[in-house]
Amino acid sequence: MPRIVIHANGQCYEGEVKEDTNLVVKAGIKQFPYPYLKYRCGMGKCGTCTSHILKGAEHLPEPNWKEKKLLGDRLALGYRLCCQLWVKQDLELTQENLVPGPAPTAPPRPAPATGT
């Protein structure tokens, strides 16, 4: 069973999960890595579960299109979205002191109506 180490709140938390486990799904049902893993949508849209992979990245699949879109250049720094990963090997990660991503861009506002 894969061993997961999460660095959070200045400490290390360790647990085991079954092979092919999604950490966000496990946290969502209040099992380890809950309450140490930050997450929200679980669909690769919000970025809340962004994590810096410290060890075990070589065992993860290639980033999917959602990770490429949301993380961009941060993928090369070892960042991944936990909601998009199914863990098969030991993994060590942190969600602290992350390099910020680009600011979200607001959709263009329609021009104000004129009184003509």
N, C-alpha and C positions, 0 to 999 in steps of 0.2 A: 504494500500500500504506500502511495506517495506520502512523504513527510513534507508538511508545509510550515514555513517559518515566516511570520509577519512581524515586521518592526513597526510598532505603534506606541505612541505616548512615551517614547524614550525607553521602551522595553521590547523584548522579543517574546512572541507567543508562538507556541509550537503545537502541532496536532497532525493527525493522520487522516486522510480521506481515501475513499475507494478510488481505484483507477477509473479514468474517464469522468471525473467529477468536475462540475462547474462551481467555482467558489461562491459566486453570487447566488446561485440557486441554493447552495447549502446555507449561506448566511440568511437568506430569505426565509428559511424554515427554522431559523434560530439554532443551527448547528454550527460547529467550528467551520469557518473562521469568524462567525458571529461572536461577539460584537466588535471585533477588531478591524473588519473590512468595511470600508465606506462603499456604498452603492446606492442606486436609486432606480433607474428605469429598467435595467437588465437587458436592454436591446441595442446597446452601442450608439445611443443618441446623445446622452447627457454628459458623459465623461467623468461622472462621479467616481467610478471604479478604476480610474487611471492609476496604474501602479508602475513603479520602477522595479524591474526584475533584477535582483542582485545575483541570484544563482539559479541555474536550470533553464535559462532562456534557450539554450541549444536544443532542448527537448520539445520546445513548443512549435506548433505549426506556423507556417508563414502567416503574416498579418492578412486579414481579410479586407475587403473594400471599406467596411465601416471603420476599422482601425486606421487605415490609410487616410481616410477622409478626416477623421477627428484628431488623430495624433500627428499626422504629417511628419515633419522633420524629427519630432521627438521619438519616433520609432527607432531611429539610428542611435539614440541615447539609451535604448533598452526599455522604453515605455511600452506598456500594453494595456488593453482593456480587459479586466478580469471577467467581465460578462461574456466575452467572446472566446474564452479559453476553456478547453476541456483538459484537465490536468492528468497526465499519464506518468510523470516522473516527479521526483523531489523538486520543490520550488521554494525560493526565498524572495520576498518582496517587501517593499515599503510604499506607503502612500504619503510619507512626510517629506517636506522640503522639495517638492516637485518643481521642475522647470515649468513655468506657466505656459499654457497654450495661447494661440492667438485669440484676441478678443472677438467674441461673436459679432458678426455684422448684422445690423438691423436691416430689414427689408426697406427698399425705398418708399418714401411717403408719397402719396399722390399729391399733385399740385392743388393748391386751394382753388375752389370754384370762384370764378369771377362773376360779378353781377351784370353781365351783358345779356 
